[in-house]
Amino acid sequence: MQGPFRGVAGALARAFGGTVTIHYGTPQARDVTAIFRKVPFRTPAADGAEIESLVPTLRASREVMADLAEGDLIDPKDGQIYKFLFEQESSSPASDALITAELEEMP
């Protein structure tokens, strides 16, 4: 069933994303097409209220994410540099599925 959908992830990244520079812990950097967003994340507070914060994320194909390691730097060209923290689990078995990575803003 994957056949008709092959390449859809790349098309989505091109349509909704842009060029992002990834520094893989070496002086060499690589430009890739990915979707950078700050998504709302709610955390329950001690008093029962919820605290909403924006969490920076990067969505790219499995191939792009394969080489990322904790601490690698991401430059989405928004004037800020982010550190790669971890990759979220994906329910898609597709080889070109979009994978989401959580990032942390560098001071």
C-alpha positions, 0 to 999 in steps of 0.5 A: 500500500506504500507505493502510491504514497512514495514521495509524499513526505518530500513533497509536503516538506517542500510545500510547507517547509524550507531550507534548514541548515543542519550542523552534524557536530562537525565543521561541515553543515548540510542544507536540507528541506524540512518543516520548522515550527514552534508548536503549542505544548501544554503542561499541567501545573501544580494548582491544576491549571495548564501552562502552554509553551511553544516547543520548536520542532523539525519535521523531515524525512527519515533519511534526513533525520537518520544522521542526527545525534543529540546536541547537533545544531539546527539553523532554520534561518529565523535568527536563532540556533536550536539544539537537537534533543530527540526524535519522536516516535513515528507510527508510519513504517514508510521509508520516506515518512516525515519524522518529528524532532524536538529542539531546544533554543540555544541561548 
